Amino acid sequence: MRDHTDAKSDAAGNDDGQDEGHVRIGGLPAFDPEDPAENAVINRLVGNWHRRAAVKREEPDVYALFDPARPDFREDMIPFRGHPVWERLSDETRSRLLSWGWVAYNRNTVLIEQRIANPAFELVIGGAYPGLGGQQLELAVAQAMVDEQYHTLMHINGSAVTRRMRRSDFSDRVLPDSHITTIHQAHLDRCEEPWQRSLTTLGFATVAEISINAYLDLLADDQRIQVVNSTTVKLHNRDEYCHASISGEMVKQVYEALPADRRPFLLEKVVAGLEAFVAPDFTTWESIVAFEGVPGWEKAAAEVREAQGGTHLVQDHSGVHTLLTEMDVLDQVEFGWGTTVTR
């Protein structure tokens, strides 16, 4: 993990932390201009951003990269995969469910950014947390918020490409709120004091910003799925390494500045956020297969929940494990870390 000074410098626009060969245009994610897939995704992002002022702008060549024969999503990330219900499906239905997987992945990412990450950053700028403040931090956080808005646009674009190329709606309205945002809201609803609400959002946002690289890694380097999809995730992933450093340092400073009787509450919310972040989203997939009318889905859903309950979709917990170790509070939390806790 880089120190907070480096993170703030990068967030304020310093390119020293970029990988060699990658460039940044404005607030857009760093990309390789020699990579046709990365270039096409960025061009589409820029083109959509200015579309109101240039209605006849030529579409970026992102569609030329689309290969109908490639799946849109990883089959092994579908909870029903391997169940007899899945095995009986036609290739066409499996393909549709994989497209749904990509759309749901995008929506989950957008909801994390809009309902957890950016609200926490807004609270920082609003002075909600002890131990945090100053112009340099505000600049870093404001830049991170701009990044998150671009990431939201990137993932909305990713679903739009799939809908166009697969000639199907794959409507977000079919999907429930994501698992982590539902759990986050449930914790907020139980809060009685403003400080509890702000620390709840900080705890969940810290997990999201530190662990999202592991979530994005699930698709970023996958060579089997659509190139446009994996490239979209890879571009997002680069920015998040900087955000992880910022979020980690912020929660350390807040923890030290909190009254002793409020510190356990923050740690509790970090663990709650981690448990929600790494869990499979059964509810989303049940909504998808119900909408698609998959025969026998109710029985399959019950069996899958029983068999996979307590499993972790995201296996890499190293970011949060390292953070809690550096805070010297690892022995104060209970979580099933397993063996995958170091990168």
C-alpha positions as CSV (number, residue, x, y, z in Angstrom):
1,M,0.0,0.0,0.0
2,R,1.4,3.4,-0.9
3,D,1.5,6.2,1.7
4,H,-1.2,8.9,1.9
5,T,1.0,11.6,0.4
6,D,1.5,9.6,-2.8
7,A,-2.2,8.8,-3.0
8,K,-3.2,12.5,-2.6
9,S,-0.7,13.5,-5.2
10,D,-2.0,11.0,-7.7
11,A,-5.6,12.0,-6.9
12,A,-4.9,15.6,-7.5
13,G,-3.7,14.9,-11.0
14,N,0.0,13.9,-10.6
15,D,0.8,11.2,-13.2
16,D,3.9,9.8,-11.4
17,G,1.9,6.8,-10.2
18,Q,0.8,5.7,-13.6
19,D,2.0,2.6,-15.3
20,E,4.5,3.3,-18.1
21,G,2.8,3.7,-21.4
22,H,-0.5,4.8,-20.0
23,V,-1.9,8.3,-20.5
24,R,-4.7,10.2,-18.8
25,I,-7.1,12.7,-20.5
26,G,-8.6,15.0,-18.0
27,G,-10.2,12.9,-15.3
28,L,-10.6,9.8,-17.5
29,P,-8.9,6.6,-16.4
30,A,-5.4,6.0,-17.5
31,F,-5.2,4.0,-20.7
32,D,-2.8,2.6,-23.3
33,P,-3.4,4.5,-26.6
34,E,-1.7,1.7,-28.5
35,D,-4.3,-0.8,-27.2
36,P,-7.3,-0.8,-29.6
37,A,-9.7,-2.1,-27.0
38,E,-8.7,0.4,-24.3
39,N,-8.7,3.2,-26.9
40,A,-12.1,2.3,-28.1
41,V,-13.6,2.3,-24.6
42,I,-12.2,5.7,-23.7
43,N,-13.3,7.1,-27.1
44,R,-16.8,6.0,-26.5
45,L,-16.7,7.5,-23.0
46,V,-15.5,10.8,-24.3
47,G,-18.0,10.6,-27.2
48,N,-21.0,10.0,-25.0
49,W,-19.9,12.8,-22.6
50,H,-20.1,15.3,-25.4
51,R,-22.9,13.8,-27.4
52,R,-25.3,16.7,-26.6
53,A,-23.0,19.1,-28.3
54,A,-22.2,16.8,-31.2
55,V,-25.3,14.8,-32.0
56,K,-23.8,13.5,-35.3
57,R,-20.4,12.5,-33.8
58,E,-19.2,9.2,-35.3
59,E,-19.6,6.2,-33.0
60,P,-16.3,4.9,-31.6
61,D,-15.2,1.6,-32.9
62,V,-16.0,-0.2,-29.7
63,Y,-18.7,-2.2,-31.5
64,A,-16.2,-3.6,-34.0
65,L,-14.5,-5.3,-31.1
66,F,-17.6,-7.2,-30.2
67,D,-17.5,-10.9,-30.9
68,P,-21.0,-12.5,-30.8
69,A,-19.3,-15.9,-30.1
70,R,-17.6,-14.7,-26.9
71,P,-19.5,-14.8,-23.6
72,D,-20.3,-11.5,-21.9
73,F,-19.5,-12.8,-18.4
74,R,-17.7,-15.6,-16.6
75,E,-19.8,-18.7,-16.3
76,D,-18.2,-19.8,-13.0
77,M,-19.4,-16.6,-11.4
78,I,-23.1,-17.7,-11.8
79,P,-24.3,-19.4,-8.6
80,F,-26.4,-21.8,-10.6
81,R,-23.5,-23.0,-12.7
82,G,-23.1,-26.8,-12.3
83,H,-26.6,-27.3,-11.0
84,P,-28.7,-29.7,-13.1
85,V,-31.0,-26.8,-13.9
86,W,-28.1,-25.0,-15.6
87,E,-26.9,-28.1,-17.4
88,R,-30.3,-28.6,-19.0
89,L,-30.4,-25.0,-20.4
90,S,-30.0,-24.4,-24.1
91,D,-26.9,-22.6,-25.4
92,E,-29.1,-19.6,-26.2
93,T,-30.5,-19.3,-22.7
94,R,-27.0,-19.7,-21.1
95,S,-25.8,-16.9,-23.4
96,R,-28.6,-14.7,-22.2
97,L,-27.9,-15.4,-18.6
98,L,-24.2,-14.6,-19.1
99,S,-25.3,-11.2,-20.7
100,W,-27.5,-10.7,-17.6
101,G,-24.4,-11.4,-15.5
102,W,-22.5,-8.6,-17.1
103,V,-25.3,-6.2,-16.8
104,A,-25.8,-7.1,-13.1
105,Y,-22.1,-6.8,-12.5
106,N,-22.2,-3.3,-14.0
107,R,-25.2,-2.3,-12.0
108,N,-23.7,-3.6,-8.7
109,T,-20.5,-1.5,-9.4
110,V,-22.6,1.6,-10.2
111,L,-24.6,1.2,-7.0
112,I,-21.5,0.8,-4.9
113,E,-20.1,4.0,-6.3
114,Q,-23.3,6.0,-6.0
115,R,-24.7,4.8,-2.7
116,I,-21.6,3.9,-0.7
117,A,-18.3,5.4,-2.0
118,N,-19.4,8.9,-3.1
119,P,-21.7,9.4,0.0
120,A,-18.7,8.6,2.2
121,F,-16.5,11.1,0.3
122,E,-19.3,13.7,0.5
123,L,-19.3,13.2,4.3
124,V,-15.5,13.7,4.4
125,I,-15.8,17.1,2.5
126,G,-18.7,18.0,4.8
127,G,-16.6,17.6,7.9
128,A,-18.5,14.6,9.3
129,Y,-15.4,12.7,10.6
130,P,-13.0,13.7,13.3
131,G,-9.3,13.7,12.4
132,L,-9.9,14.6,8.8
133,G,-9.7,18.0,7.1
134,G,-7.6,20.4,5.1
135,Q,-7.5,21.6,1.5
136,Q,-5.1,18.8,0.3
137,L,-7.4,16.1,1.5
138,E,-10.5,17.8,0.1
139,L,-8.7,18.0,-3.3
140,A,-7.9,14.3,-3.2
141,V,-11.4,13.3,-2.2
142,A,-13.0,15.6,-4.8
143,Q,-10.8,14.1,-7.5
144,A,-11.8,10.6,-6.3
145,M,-15.5,11.6,-6.5
146,V,-15.0,12.7,-10.1
147,D,-13.3,9.3,-10.8
148,E,-16.2,7.5,-9.4
149,Q,-18.6,9.4,-11.7
150,Y,-16.5,8.4,-14.7
151,H,-16.5,4.8,-13.5
152,T,-20.3,4.9,-13.3
153,L,-20.5,6.1,-16.8
154,M,-18.1,3.5,-18.0
155,H,-20.2,0.6,-16.6
156,I,-23.4,2.1,-17.9
157,N,-21.8,2.3,-21.3
158,G,-20.6,-1.3,-20.9
159,S,-24.2,-2.5,-20.4
160,A,-25.4,-0.3,-23.3
161,V,-23.0,-2.0,-25.7
162,T,-24.3,-5.4,-24.6
163,R,-27.9,-4.4,-25.1
164,R,-27.3,-3.0,-28.5
165,M,-25.1,-5.9,-29.8
166,R,-27.3,-8.7,-28.2
167,R,-30.5,-6.9,-29.3
168,S,-32.2,-7.2,-26.0
169,D,-33.3,-4.8,-23.2
170,F,-31.6,-6.6,-20.2
171,S,-33.3,-3.9,-18.2
172,D,-31.8,-2.8,-14.8
173,R,-35.4,-2.5,-13.6
174,V,-35.5,-6.3,-13.5
175,L,-32.7,-6.3,-10.9
176,P,-33.1,-5.7,-7.2
177,D,-30.8,-3.6,-5.2
178,S,-27.4,-5.3,-4.9
179,H,-26.5,-7.3,-1.9
180,I,-24.0,-4.9,-0.4
181,T,-26.2,-1.8,-0.9
182,T,-29.1,-3.6,0.7
183,I,-27.1,-4.6,3.7
184,H,-25.6,-1.1,4.0
185,Q,-29.1,0.4,4.0
186,A,-30.3,-2.1,6.6
187,H,-27.4,-1.1,8.9
188,L,-28.2,2.6,8.3
189,D,-31.9,2.0,9.2
190,R,-30.8,0.6,12.6
191,C,-28.7,3.7,13.4
192,E,-30.2,6.1,16.1
193,E,-27.5,8.8,16.0
194,P,-26.0,10.8,13.1
195,W,-22.5,9.7,14.1
196,Q,-23.6,6.1,13.8
197,R,-24.8,6.7,10.2
198,S,-21.7,8.4,9.1
199,L,-19.4,5.7,10.6
200,T,-21.5,3.0,9.0
201,T,-21.1,4.5,5.6
202,L,-17.4,5.1,6.2
203,G,-16.9,1.4,7.2
204,F,-18.7,0.1,4.2
205,A,-17.0,2.5,1.8
206,T,-13.6,1.6,3.2
207,V,-14.2,-2.0,2.4
208,A,-15.6,-1.2,-1.1
209,E,-12.7,1.1,-2.0
210,I,-10.0,-1.3,-0.6
211,S,-11.5,-4.5,-1.9
212,I,-13.0,-3.5,-5.2
213,N,-9.7,-4.3,-7.0
214,A,-10.2,-7.9,-6.0
215,Y,-13.8,-7.7,-7.3
216,L,-12.7,-6.1,-10.6
217,D,-9.9,-8.6,-11.0
218,L,-12.5,-11.3,-11.5
219,L,-13.1,-9.9,-15.0
220,A,-10.2,-7.5,-15.7
221,D,-7.7,-10.1,-16.9
222,D,-10.2,-12.7,-18.2
223,Q,-9.3,-13.5,-21.8
224,R,-12.4,-15.6,-22.5
225,I,-15.1,-12.9,-22.2
226,Q,-15.8,-10.0,-24.5
227,V,-12.7,-7.9,-24.9
228,V,-14.7,-4.7,-24.5
229,N,-16.1,-5.9,-21.1
230,S,-12.8,-7.0,-19.7
231,T,-11.1,-3.8,-20.9
232,T,-13.8,-1.6,-19.3
233,V,-13.2,-3.3,-16.0
234,K,-9.4,-3.1,-16.4
235,L,-9.5,0.6,-16.9
236,H,-11.7,1.1,-13.9
237,N,-9.3,-1.1,-11.9
238,R,-6.3,1.2,-12.4
239,D,-8.0,4.2,-10.7
240,E,-9.1,2.2,-7.7
241,Y,-5.5,1.4,-6.5
242,C,-5.2,5.1,-5.7
243,H,-8.6,5.2,-4.0
244,A,-7.6,2.2,-1.8
245,S,-4.7,4.2,-0.4
246,I,-6.8,7.3,0.3
247,S,-9.6,5.3,2.0
248,G,-7.2,3.3,4.1
249,E,-5.4,6.3,5.4
250,M,-8.7,8.1,6.1
251,V,-10.1,5.3,8.2
252,K,-6.9,5.1,10.2
253,Q,-7.0,8.8,11.0
254,V,-10.7,8.7,11.9
255,Y,-10.2,5.6,14.2
256,E,-7.4,7.4,16.1
257,A,-9.5,10.5,16.5
258,L,-12.7,8.7,17.7
259,P,-13.6,8.5,21.3
260,A,-12.7,5.1,22.6
261,D,-16.3,4.0,23.1
262,R,-17.0,4.6,19.4
263,R,-14.1,2.7,17.9
264,P,-15.7,-0.7,18.2
265,F,-18.7,0.5,16.3
266,L,-16.5,1.5,13.3
267,L,-14.7,-1.8,13.3
268,E,-18.0,-3.6,13.5
269,K,-19.2,-1.8,10.3
270,V,-16.0,-2.6,8.5
271,V,-16.5,-6.3,9.2
272,A,-20.2,-6.0,8.2
273,G,-19.2,-4.3,5.0
274,L,-16.6,-7.0,4.2
275,E,-19.1,-9.8,4.8
276,A,-21.6,-8.2,2.5
277,F,-19.0,-7.3,-0.2
278,V,-17.6,-10.8,-0.6
279,A,-20.9,-12.7,-0.5
280,P,-22.6,-14.1,-3.6
281,D,-25.7,-12.1,-4.6
282,F,-28.3,-14.9,-4.7
283,T,-31.2,-12.5,-4.8
284,T,-30.1,-10.8,-8.0
285,W,-29.7,-14.1,-9.7
286,E,-33.0,-15.4,-8.5
287,S,-34.6,-12.3,-10.0
288,I,-32.8,-12.9,-13.3
289,V,-33.8,-16.6,-13.7
290,A,-37.4,-15.8,-12.6
291,F,-37.6,-13.1,-15.2
292,E,-36.2,-15.5,-17.9
293,G,-38.6,-18.2,-16.8
294,V,-35.9,-20.8,-16.2
295,P,-37.7,-24.1,-15.5
296,G,-37.2,-25.3,-11.9
297,W,-35.4,-22.2,-10.7
298,E,-37.2,-22.1,-7.3
299,K,-36.0,-25.5,-6.3
300,A,-32.5,-24.8,-7.7
301,A,-32.4,-21.5,-5.8
302,A,-33.1,-23.1,-2.5
303,E,-30.5,-25.8,-3.1
304,V,-27.9,-23.3,-4.2
305,R,-28.4,-21.1,-1.2
306,E,-28.1,-24.1,1.1
307,A,-25.0,-25.4,-0.6
308,Q,-23.2,-22.1,-1.1
309,G,-24.4,-20.1,2.0
310,G,-21.3,-18.7,3.7
311,T,-19.1,-18.9,0.6
312,H,-17.2,-15.9,-0.7
313,L,-17.5,-14.8,-4.3
314,V,-14.4,-12.5,-3.7
315,Q,-11.7,-14.7,-2.2
316,D,-9.0,-12.0,-1.8
317,H,-9.4,-10.3,1.5
318,S,-5.9,-9.0,1.7
319,G,-6.6,-5.3,1.5
320,V,-8.8,-5.2,4.6
321,H,-6.7,-7.7,6.4
322,T,-3.6,-5.6,5.8
323,L,-5.4,-2.4,6.9
324,L,-6.6,-3.9,10.2
325,T,-3.2,-5.3,10.8
326,E,-1.6,-1.8,10.3
327,M,-4.2,-0.4,12.7
328,D,-3.3,-3.1,15.2
329,V,-6.9,-4.1,15.6
330,L,-7.0,-7.4,13.8
331,D,-7.5,-9.3,17.1
332,Q,-10.6,-7.2,17.8
333,V,-12.6,-8.4,14.8
334,E,-14.1,-11.7,13.9
335,F,-14.1,-12.7,10.2
336,G,-13.4,-16.0,8.3
337,W,-10.2,-14.8,6.6
338,G,-9.4,-18.2,5.2
339,T,-6.0,-18.6,3.5
340,T,-6.2,-15.9,0.8
341,V,-5.3,-12.8,2.7
342,T,-2.0,-11.7,1.1
343,R,-1.3,-10.5,-2.5
